[in-house]
Amino acid sequence: MVSAYIWTRLSVLLALPSLLVAQAAGAAAAGSQGSTAAAAGPCAGFLQGVASGDPRPDSVVLWTRFTPQDNSTDQQVQWHMSTAANFTPSEAQVQGTASASPGADFTVKVDVGSLQPATRYFYYFTSGNYSSLLGTTRTAPAENAVATLRFAQMSCASWRWGYFNVYNMTSRVRDLDFIVFLGDWIYEYGNDEYPAAGKGVSGRAPLEPPTELATLADYRTRHRLFHTDPALVEMMRRAPIIAVWDDHDVAADNAWQNGSANPVDSVAYANRRCNGVQAYHEYMPIRGPNSTAAAGNNSSSSGNSSEVCGGLADIYRTFRFGSTMTLVMLEERVTARAEQYNYSTDPYMQTLKEHAPEEWEGLPDLTQKRQAYYQALEAENRTLIGPKQISQLRSDFASSAKANVTWQVLGNTVVMGPLNTPDVESAVQDQGFLAQSLLDGILSVATSDLLEVVPASFGDSARVLVGTGRYHDPVIVDGWSGYQYERSQVLDILSSSATNPVVLSGDIHNAFVWRLTPDNATEPVAVEFTTASVTAPGVDLLAQKLPGDANQLLQVAERGLHISNNASMHYSNIRDRGAVYHTVSPSSWHADFSFVATAQQPISSFQCQAAFQLSPGAAGTVANASCTPRNELFYDLYGAGDPLNGTVSITSPALQGTNLTSCPTVLQQNQRGTTGSEQESGSGSGSDGILGTGINLPTSRSSRTAVPVWVALMCAAAAGALQLVLCM
């Protein structure tokens, strides 16, 4: 039987949603565009955790947010850093003072310099009687050091589509040097937009604000909500992140220079875009274009300001990791991108819509219309990243190759591989399924039933998709396939200016490995790794909306993709949510594609499902490999290999976490080291615990005990508190 003592503490968690709502309401009341922060709620302190980012050999960016009791004035915050985990402020090796101001929504970013290369540091923030969670970070190797790196690749985390179990998995990656996040850290949609009403994951807290994002206050409130997710908080304090935005972060779906697919009438697009850009800079630990540490070979801005959003939109950055790797992060949304092609103006699409499939072969002008359309696409010199970034990319990769750096890596948000529509007809026959009944079911589906997955401009029915698949036509919506002029330029850079080029991408919600081949070439010049999403659905959602067995449909879709993309697609996973974990040295590149069993529940097992190997001197060649053994890739949280192992027993008052003077006393101990339910023993276990649901029963950290899983889940089911542990 659960004691009254435990029930008292559960009641505190049950009250947490109202605390968040009060804070969010304060944000909305603070003004639609202004720089005022959220109204002070009953809780104060470092409620959104800590983070670090943009590592260089001698510096790293530290981040936190301080929620004040008085939100009208600047708040002084101290930061403390040491190579030792158990240190008091007086023992810090590096420390300083920063200001948490209303103009930046009380976020704090510090670019800490004079650090040692390839070194693990621990850090935290204090302000008066408040202290933050303990974070750990790593600096990059020295410029010419021979180093082995391990980094994570992720993208696309939609709150209402699922729980952040991929972040849970990433928190357990052994020897993680940094995280590369390729866009869509947040999503701009309001409740019941994406997904539609009743389609979101059950038990997840409602979005704040509940409406689509448009104002600066909107974007700030959404970022604050995400930073209450315990899995996100835990991951962010464990490794530095190198992040770049995509459309859903800073504007809206399919954003480009002057518009998007889902405008908000009340706010001009130019203002909405800059609101998203400003909030992103406030809440992500990345260097801005004007950072004093932005210049140099190890982390540089483009030096060519577009003046979009006062220059804040220029987040092209270059990172050097010893002699092992150069990483370039592109800006692909708001500084240079031309408007995407609209299929509704394509006469070829009109022909497919107006005729039954059995008539397609008999249409004499169909081939001519298709060819004319694609030739027109090629003829337009449309931009995605613009000539300034093209020039900088060529220069940075050439400099990297000249310096004998082994790998030149392009961090970009959208897929560069020539993704073609799956050849469903051939796949049905190839799989041996009942072709006619399956095809009849697919062809009968109206586009109105597919709008969450398929652009409305594709046509009036799913038969248009089947038609484009029959002809292996490219999906020209938002990726590089719609910007052939610059895609050719980038592939030329990869071929001529890099020695061992690798491309990283996200956006499409499914996992792929591509061999990138220029249009007029026969041999690939680079390998592209596309990560699955954290939560947002991909082709798997499309299968759920079509008639028939979803598993069978996914088999057809996956086989159809490989038929349509035979020359370029090496691997695909269109079912699961996950991340890619790369282990890179001057002599080899190993990529582990790892996935969680589900994002629909707040706890999930995970495993590596496929692995791939690259070798220097063989650009564009990829080989299948064995997954890294589980106990070599993952550790148990607070177990051997976890850099924060041993830190939970710290008893120094300055390190125990925020002293929530206006909140129940129990919450004081939930600021630092709360890791959730007990795990099954061993890093090879099938289930690795819940982050952020544990409740510390004793006040002493040395005798800490976690509440059983069933108690935490009951609490979550009752009030959705699992994802609203504000004081984690």
C-alpha positions in Angstrom: 0.0 0.0 0.0 1.3 3.4 -0.9 2.0 5.5 2.2 0.5 8.9 2.8 4.0 10.4 2.4 4.2 9.2 -1.2 0.6 10.4 -1.9 1.6 13.8 -0.6 4.4 13.9 -3.1 2.2 12.6 -5.9 -0.2 15.4 -5.3 2.5 17.9 -5.9 3.1 16.4 -9.4 -0.6 16.4 -10.1 -0.6 20.2 -9.5 2.3 20.8 -12.0 0.1 21.1 -15.1 -1.6 24.1 -13.6 1.7 25.7 -12.8 2.8 25.4 -16.4 -0.5 26.7 -17.7 -0.2 29.7 -15.4 3.3 30.4 -16.7 2.1 30.0 -20.3 -0.9 32.3 -19.7 1.5 34.9 -18.4 3.5 34.7 -21.6 0.5 35.3 -23.7 -0.6 38.2 -21.5 2.9 39.7 -21.8 2.3 41.0 -25.3 2.0 39.6 -28.8 5.3 40.9 -30.1 7.2 42.5 -27.3 10.3 41.3 -25.5 8.6 41.1 -22.1 9.0 37.7 -20.5 6.4 35.4 -19.0 4.6 36.7 -15.9 6.2 35.3 -12.8 4.4 32.2 -11.6 4.4 30.5 -8.2 7.7 28.7 -9.1 11.0 30.4 -9.6 14.5 29.2 -10.5 16.1 27.2 -13.3 13.0 25.4 -14.5 14.1 24.5 -18.0 17.3 22.7 -17.3 20.7 23.5 -18.8 22.4 22.9 -22.1 25.6 23.4 -24.1 26.4 23.7 -27.7 28.7 24.7 -30.6 31.9 23.1 -29.1 35.3 24.4 -30.2 38.7 23.3 -28.9 38.9 26.3 -26.6 35.2 27.2 -26.0 31.6 26.1 -25.7 28.3 27.8 -25.3 26.4 27.3 -22.0 22.6 27.8 -21.8 19.9 28.0 -19.2 16.8 30.0 -18.4 16.0 31.6 -15.0 12.4 32.1 -14.0 12.4 35.1 -11.6 10.0 36.1 -8.9 10.1 39.6 -10.3 10.0 39.6 -14.1 10.4 43.3 -14.6 14.2 43.6 -14.1 17.3 41.8 -15.1 18.4 38.9 -12.9 22.1 38.2 -12.2 23.1 34.6 -12.8 26.4 33.0 -12.0 27.9 30.1 -14.0 30.5 27.7 -12.7 32.6 25.2 -14.6 35.1 22.5 -13.7 36.7 19.3 -14.9 35.5 17.7 -11.6 31.9 16.7 -11.2 31.7 17.3 -7.5 32.6 20.9 -7.1 31.3 23.9 -5.2 31.3 27.4 -6.6 34.5 28.2 -4.7 36.2 25.3 -6.4 35.1 26.2 -9.9 38.0 26.4 -12.4 36.2 28.9 -14.6 33.2 31.0 -13.7 31.5 34.3 -14.3 28.3 36.3 -14.2 25.7 36.8 -16.9 22.4 38.6 -17.0 19.0 37.0 -17.5 16.9 39.8 -19.0 13.3 40.3 -20.0 14.5 41.2 -23.5 15.7 37.6 -24.0 12.9 35.9 -22.0 15.3 35.4 -19.1 17.4 32.9 -21.2 21.1 33.0 -20.5 23.8 32.1 -23.1 27.5 32.3 -22.2 30.3 31.6 -24.7 32.9 30.3 -22.3 36.5 30.6 -23.6 40.0 29.7 -22.5 39.1 26.0 -22.2 41.3 23.0 -22.9 40.7 20.9 -26.0 39.1 17.4 -26.0 38.2 17.9 -22.3 35.0 17.0 -20.4 33.7 19.8 -18.2 30.9 20.0 -15.7 28.9 23.1 -15.2 25.9 24.6 -13.4 24.3 28.0 -12.8 23.3 29.8 -9.6 21.4 32.9 -8.6 21.0 33.7 -5.0 19.6 30.7 -3.3 18.8 29.0 -6.6 20.9 26.5 -8.5 20.4 24.6 -11.7 20.8 21.0 -12.7 24.4 19.9 -13.2 25.4 19.6 -16.9 28.4 18.1 -18.7 29.9 19.0 -22.0 33.0 18.4 -24.1 35.3 20.7 -26.1 36.4 19.7 -29.6 39.8 18.2 -30.2 42.8 20.4 -31.0 43.1 21.4 -34.6 45.5 18.7 -35.7 44.7 16.0 -33.1 44.0 12.5 -34.3 40.7 11.8 -32.6 37.8 9.2 -32.6 34.4 11.0 -32.3 31.0 9.8 -31.5 28.0 12.0 -32.3 24.2 11.6 -32.6 22.1 12.7 -35.6 18.4 13.6 -35.0 15.5 15.7 -36.3 11.8 16.4 -36.2 10.3 16.3 -32.7 6.6 16.9 -32.6 5.1 17.2 -29.1 1.7 15.8 -29.9 2.9 13.0 -32.2 4.6 11.1 -29.3 7.0 11.0 -26.4 10.6 11.8 -26.7 11.9 8.3 -26.2 14.6 8.9 -28.8 16.0 11.6 -26.4 15.9 9.0 -23.7 17.9 6.6 -25.9 20.4 9.4 -26.8 20.9 10.2 -23.1 22.4 6.7 -22.8 24.9 6.8 -25.6 28.4 6.0 -24.4 31.2 8.5 -25.0 28.9 11.0 -26.9 30.9 14.0 -28.0 28.1 16.1 -29.4 24.6 16.0 -31.0 23.8 17.2 -34.5 20.2 18.3 -34.7 18.9 18.9 -38.2 15.8 20.9 -37.8 12.2 20.9 -36.4 13.2 21.0 -32.7 9.7 22.4 -32.2 6.6 22.5 -34.4 4.5 25.6 -35.0 1.1 23.9 -35.3 -1.6 24.4 -32.7 -3.7 21.8 -31.1 -5.7 19.6 -33.5 -3.8 20.7 -36.6 -0.9 18.2 -36.9 -2.1 15.7 -35.8 -5.8 16.3 -36.2 -8.1 16.1 -33.2 -8.1 12.8 -31.4 -5.0 11.6 -33.3 -2.3 12.7 -31.0 -0.6 10.5 -28.5 -2.7 9.9 -25.4 -1.4 11.2 -22.1 0.7 14.0 -23.6 0.2 17.4 -22.1 -1.7 19.9 -24.3 0.3 22.3 -26.4 1.1 25.7 -25.1 0.1 28.0 -26.6 -2.8 26.0 -28.0 -2.9 28.0 -31.2 -0.4 28.1 -34.1 2.7 30.0 -33.4 3.0 33.5 -34.9 4.1 36.1 -32.2 7.4 36.2 -30.3 5.5 35.3 -27.1 4.0 32.2 -28.9 7.4 30.9 -30.0 8.9 31.5 -26.5 6.1 29.7 -24.8 6.4 26.7 -27.1 10.2 26.5 -26.4 9.5 26.7 -22.7 7.0 23.8 -22.9 9.6 21.6 -24.7 12.1 22.4 -22.1 9.8 20.9 -19.4 10.1 17.5 -21.1 12.2 15.4 -18.8 13.8 13.3 -21.6 14.8 16.5 -23.4 16.2 18.1 -20.3 18.2 15.0 -19.4 19.7 14.7 -22.9 20.5 18.4 -23.2 22.6 18.4 -20.1 24.7 15.4 -21.2 26.3 16.6 -24.4 26.8 19.8 -26.5 24.4 20.2 -29.4 25.1 21.6 -32.9 21.7 22.6 -34.2 20.2 24.3 -37.2 16.5 25.2 -37.7 14.1 24.0 -40.4 10.7 25.3 -41.5 8.7 24.3 -38.4 11.2 26.0 -36.0 11.1 29.5 -37.4 8.1 30.0 -39.6 5.7 27.3 -40.9 5.4 24.3 -43.2 7.5 24.5 -46.4 8.8 27.9 -45.4 10.8 29.9 -48.0 12.0 33.5 -48.2 8.6 35.1 -48.5 6.0 32.7 -47.3 4.9 29.3 -46.2 2.1 26.7 -46.7 0.2 27.7 -43.6 0.3 31.5 -43.1 -1.2 33.3 -40.1 -3.3 36.3 -41.2 -2.8 38.2 -38.0 1.0 38.4 -38.3 2.9 39.3 -41.5 5.2 36.5 -42.7 8.4 38.6 -42.4 7.5 39.3 -38.7 6.5 35.7 -38.0 9.7 34.4 -39.4 11.9 36.8 -37.4 9.9 35.9 -34.2 10.8 32.3 -34.7 14.4 33.1 -35.5 14.8 35.2 -32.3 13.2 32.7 -30.1 15.4 29.9 -31.6 18.5 31.9 -30.8 17.2 32.5 -27.3 16.5 28.9 -26.5 19.2 27.0 -28.4 22.8 27.0 -27.3 24.2 28.1 -30.7 26.4 31.0 -31.5 24.8 33.9 -33.3 26.3 35.6 -36.4 27.8 38.4 -34.3 29.4 36.2 -31.6 32.9 37.1 -30.8 33.8 33.4 -31.1 32.1 33.0 -34.5 35.2 33.6 -36.5 38.0 31.2 -37.2 38.5 27.8 -38.7 36.8 25.9 -35.9 33.5 27.6 -35.8 32.8 30.3 -38.3 29.8 32.2 -39.7 29.5 32.8 -43.4 30.7 36.4 -43.1 28.1 37.3 -45.7 25.1 38.7 -43.9 21.8 38.4 -45.7 20.4 41.1 -43.3 17.3 38.8 -42.9 16.1 39.4 -39.3 18.9 41.9 -38.8 21.4 39.2 -39.7 20.2 36.7 -37.1 19.1 34.3 -39.9 22.7 33.8 -40.9 23.6 30.6 -39.0 25.9 29.0 -41.5 28.7 27.5 -39.2 31.8 25.5 -39.7 33.3 23.1 -37.0 36.7 21.4 -37.1 37.2 18.3 -35.0 41.0 17.7 -35.1 42.3 16.0 -38.3 39.2 13.7 -38.3 36.3 15.8 -39.5 35.0 19.2 -40.7 31.3 19.8 -40.2 29.4 22.6 -42.1 25.9 23.5 -41.0 23.7 25.2 -43.7 20.8 27.6 -43.4 18.2 26.4 -45.8 15.0 28.2 -45.1 14.8 31.9 -44.8 17.8 33.6 -46.3 17.9 32.4 -49.9 15.3 29.7 -50.6 13.0 30.3 -53.6 9.4 29.1 -53.5 8.8 25.4 -53.9 7.3 24.1 -57.1 3.5 23.7 -57.1 2.3 20.5 -58.7 -1.2 22.0 -59.2 0.3 23.9 -62.2 1.9 20.8 -63.7 0.0 19.7 -66.8 1.4 16.2 -66.4 -0.4 16.0 -63.0 -3.6 17.3 -64.5 -3.4 14.4 -67.1 -3.0 11.8 -64.3 -5.9 13.2 -62.4 -8.3 13.2 -65.4 -7.7 9.7 -66.6 -8.0 6.2 -65.1 -4.7 4.3 -64.6 -5.5 1.9 -67.5 -5.6 4.9 -69.8 -2.2 6.3 -68.9 -0.2 4.2 -71.3 -2.5 5.2 -74.1 -2.1 9.0 -73.6 0.2 10.1 -76.5 1.2 13.4 -74.9 1.9 12.1 -71.3 5.6 11.5 -71.9 6.1 14.8 -73.6 4.3 16.7 -70.8 6.5 15.0 -68.2 9.7 15.7 -70.0 8.7 19.3 -70.7 7.9 19.8 -67.0 11.1 18.4 -65.7 13.2 20.3 -68.3 11.5 23.5 -67.1 12.5 22.6 -63.6 16.1 22.1 -64.6 16.2 25.4 -66.6 15.3 27.6 -63.7 18.3 28.5 -61.6 16.4 28.5 -58.4 18.2 28.8 -55.1 17.9 26.9 -51.8 21.0 28.1 -50.0 22.1 30.9 -52.3 25.5 31.9 -53.8 27.0 33.1 -50.6 26.7 29.8 -48.8 27.7 27.9 -52.0 30.9 30.0 -52.1 31.6 29.5 -48.4 30.9 25.8 -48.6 33.4 25.4 -51.4 36.0 27.3 -49.6 35.5 25.5 -46.2 35.7 22.1 -47.8 38.7 22.9 -49.9 40.5 24.3 -46.8 39.6 21.1 -44.9 40.9 18.9 -47.6 44.1 20.9 -47.9 44.6 20.6 -44.2 44.4 16.8 -44.5 41.2 16.5 -42.5 39.8 13.1 -43.4 36.0 13.7 -43.6 34.1 16.7 -44.9 30.6 16.6 -43.6 27.6 18.6 -44.7 24.9 19.1 -42.0 21.7 20.0 -44.0 18.1 19.7 -43.1 16.4 18.4 -46.3 17.1 15.3 -48.3 19.7 15.6 -51.1 19.1 12.1 -52.4 16.8 12.0 -55.5 13.7 10.6 -53.7 11.3 9.2 -56.2 7.7 8.2 -55.6 7.5 4.4 -54.8 6.6 2.2 -57.8 3.6 0.6 -56.1 2.5 -1.4 -59.1 5.8 -3.1 -59.5 6.2 -3.7 -55.8 2.7 -5.3 -55.5 3.7 -7.8 -58.3 7.1 -8.3 -56.8 5.8 -9.0 -53.3 3.2 -11.5 -54.7 0.3 -9.8 -53.1 -3.2 -9.7 -54.6 -2.4 -6.9 -57.0 -5.9 -5.8 -58.2 -7.6 -5.6 -54.8 -4.7 -3.8 -53.2 -4.3 -1.3 -56.1 -8.1 -0.8 -56.3 -8.1 0.1 -52.6 -5.2 2.6 -52.9 -6.5 4.2 -56.1 -9.9 4.9 -54.5 -8.5 7.0 -51.6 -9.1 10.7 -51.9 -6.4 13.2 -51.3 -8.5 14.7 -48.5 -7.8 11.6 -46.5 -4.1 12.0 -47.0 -3.4 15.6 -46.3 -1.3 15.0 -43.2 1.1 13.1 -45.4 0.6 14.1 -49.1 0.6 17.7 -50.4 -2.8 18.7 -51.6 -1.3 19.9 -54.9 -0.5 16.3 -55.8 -4.0 15.8 -57.1 -7.5 14.7 -56.4 -6.8 11.1 -55.5 -4.1 8.6 -54.5 -4.0 7.4 -58.0 -1.8 10.3 -58.9 0.8 9.0 -56.5 0.6 5.6 -58.2 1.1 7.3 -61.5 4.2 9.2 -60.5 5.5 6.0 -59.0 4.9 4.1 -62.2 7.3 6.6 -64.0 9.7 6.8 -61.0 9.2 10.6 -60.8 11.0 12.7 -58.2 9.0 14.0 -55.2 9.6 17.6 -55.9 8.1 19.4 -52.9 10.6 20.7 -50.4 13.9 18.8 -50.8 16.9 19.3 -53.0 15.2 17.6 -55.9 13.2 20.8 -56.4 16.4 22.9 -56.6 18.4 21.0 -59.3 20.6 24.0 -60.1 22.1 24.3 -56.7 22.0 20.6 -56.0 24.4 20.2 -59.0 26.6 22.9 -57.6 26.7 21.2 -54.1 27.4 17.8 -55.6 30.3 19.3 -57.6 31.7 20.7 -54.4 31.5 17.3 -52.8 33.3 15.8 -55.8 36.0 18.4 -56.4 36.6 20.2 -53.1 36.2 17.4 -50.6 38.3 14.2 -50.1 35.8 12.1 -48.2 32.4 13.8 -48.3 29.4 12.7 -46.1 26.0 14.4 -46.1 23.6 14.3 -43.1 19.9 15.1 -43.4 16.6 14.9 -41.7 13.1 16.4 -42.4 11.5 13.4 -44.1 10.7 11.5 -40.9 12.1 8.2 -42.2 15.6 6.7 -42.3 17.6 6.3 -45.4 21.1 5.7 -46.7 21.8 7.3 -50.2 24.5 7.1 -52.7 24.6 10.6 -54.2 25.4 10.7 -58.0 25.4 13.9 -60.1 23.0 14.0 -63.0 25.6 13.5 -65.7 27.7 11.0 -63.8 27.6 7.2 -63.3 29.5 6.9 -60.1 28.4 8.3 -56.7 30.4 11.1 -55.1 29.2 11.0 -51.5 27.0 9.0 -49.1 24.0 10.6 -47.4 22.6 9.5 -44.0 19.0 10.5 -43.4 17.8 10.1 -39.8 14.3 9.0 -38.8 12.3 11.5 -36.8 12.1 11.7 -33.0 8.3 11.5 -33.1 6.8 12.9 -36.3 5.3 10.2 -38.6 6.4 9.4 -42.2 5.3 6.8 -44.7 4.0 4.7 -41.9 1.2 7.3 -41.4 0.3 7.1 -45.1 0.0 3.3 -44.7 -2.4 3.7 -41.8 -4.7 5.9 -44.0 -4.9 3.5 -46.9 -7.3 0.5 -47.0 -5.8 -2.9 -46.3 -3.2 -4.3 -43.9 -0.8 -1.6 -42.8 2.1 -3.9 -42.5 1.6 -5.3 -46.0 1.2 -1.7 -47.4 4.5 -0.7 -45.7 6.2 -3.7 -47.4 4.8 -2.6 -50.7 5.9 1.0 -50.1 9.4 0.1 -49.0 9.9 -2.3 -51.9 8.4 0.4 -54.3 10.9 3.0 -53.0 13.8 0.7 -53.7 12.5 -0.1 -57.2 12.1 3.7 -58.0 15.4 4.7 -56.4 17.4 1.6 -57.2 20.6 3.4 -58.2 20.8 5.7 -55.2 18.9 4.2 -52.2 21.0 1.8 -50.2 18.8 1.4 -47.1 15.4 2.5 -45.8 13.3 2.2 -42.6 9.9 3.8 -43.1 8.3 2.4 -39.9 10.2 3.5 -36.8 11.3 6.6 -34.9 15.0 6.9 -34.1 18.4 8.4 -34.4 21.8 7.7 -36.0 24.9 7.3 -33.9 28.2 7.9 -35.8 31.6 6.7 -34.6 34.2 8.4 -36.7 38.0 8.2 -36.9 40.5 9.1 -39.6 40.5 5.4 -40.7 36.8 4.6 -40.6 33.2 5.8 -40.3 30.6 3.6 -38.6 26.9 4.5 -38.5 24.5 2.8 -36.1 20.8 3.3 -37.1 19.0 2.9 -33.8 15.2 3.0 -33.1 12.8 3.0 -30.3 10.1 0.4 -30.2 7.4 3.1 -29.8 6.9 6.8 -29.3 3.3 6.3 -28.3 4.1 5.3 -24.7 6.2 7.2 -22.2 8.6 4.2 -21.9 10.2 2.2 -24.7 12.9 -0.3 -25.4 15.4 0.6 -28.2 18.0 -1.1 -30.3 20.3 -0.7 -33.2 18.7 -2.3 -36.3 21.2 -1.6 -39.0 24.8 -0.3 -39.4 27.0 0.9 -42.2 30.7 1.4 -42.8 32.5 4.0 -44.8 36.2 4.0 -45.6 38.4 7.0 -46.6 39.4 7.0 -50.2 36.2 5.4 -51.4 33.8 8.4 -51.7 30.3 7.4 -52.4 30.8 3.8 -51.4 28.9 2.4 -48.4 29.0 -1.1 -47.0 26.7 -3.0 -44.6 28.2 -3.6 -41.1 27.3 -5.1 -37.8 25.7 -3.0 -35.1 28.0 -1.8 -32.3 27.5 -4.2 -29.4 24.8 -2.7 -27.1 27.0 -2.4 -24.0 29.6 -0.6 -26.2 27.1 1.8 -27.6 24.8 2.4 -24.6 25.2 2.6 -20.8 22.7 2.4 -18.0 21.7 5.8 -16.8 23.9 6.7 -13.8 25.8 3.5 -14.4 29.3 2.7 -15.6 30.2 5.0 -18.5 27.7 7.7 -17.7 29.7 10.9 -17.1 27.1 12.0 -14.5 27.6 8.7 -12.6 28.3 9.5 -8.9 26.9 13.0 -9.0 23.5 12.2 -7.5 25.0 11.9 -4.0 26.2 15.5 -3.8 25.0 17.1 -0.7 26.3 20.6 -1.1 23.3 23.0 -0.8 24.6 25.0 -3.8 24.3 21.8 -6.0 21.1 20.3 -4.9 19.0 22.2 -7.3 16.7 25.1 -7.3 15.3 26.2 -4.0 11.7 26.8 -5.0 10.8 29.3 -2.3 7.2 29.7 -3.5 6.7 26.0 -4.3 6.1 23.0 -2.1 9.3 21.9 -0.3 9.3 18.5 -2.0 10.0 20.1 -5.4 13.4 21.3 -4.2 14.8 17.9 -4.6 13.5 17.4 -8.1 15.9 19.8 -9.6 18.9 17.7 -10.1 19.6 14.1 -10.8 16.0 12.9 -10.9 16.2 10.1 -13.4 12.9 8.2 -13.2 12.1 4.6 -12.6 14.6 2.0 -11.7 16.0 0.3 -14.8 16.4 -3.4 -15.6 19.9 -4.4 -14.9 22.5 -4.1 -17.7 22.7 -1.9 -20.7 21.5 -4.8 -22.8 18.1 -4.7 -21.1 15.0 -4.5 -23.2 13.6 -1.5 -21.4 15.7 1.4 -20.1 13.4 3.3 -17.8 11.5 6.5 -17.8 13.3 9.8 -17.6 11.9 12.4 -15.3 9.2 10.5 -13.4 11.1 9.6 -10.3 10.2 11.3 -7.0 12.9 11.5 -4.4 11.5 10.3 -1.1 14.2 11.1 1.4 15.8 14.6 1.6 19.3 13.2 1.6 20.7 12.6 -1.9 23.0 9.9 -0.6 20.0 7.7 0.3 17.9 8.5 -2.8 15.1 6.1 -3.8 13.0 6.2 -6.9 9.2 5.6 -6.9 8.2 2.4 -8.7 7.2 2.6 -12.3 3.5 1.9 -11.7 3.2 4.8 -9.3 4.8 7.2 -11.8 2.6 5.9 -14.6 -0.5 6.2 -12.5 0.4 9.8 -11.8 1.0 10.5 -15.5 -2.3 8.9 -16.5 -4.2 10.9 -14.0 -2.9 14.3 -14.9 -0.5 14.1 -17.7 2.2 15.1 -15.3 4.8 12.8 -16.7 5.8 15.4 -19.3 5.2 18.4 -17.1 7.7 17.9 -14.3 8.5 21.6 -14.3 11.2 21.4 -11.8 13.3 18.8 -13.4 
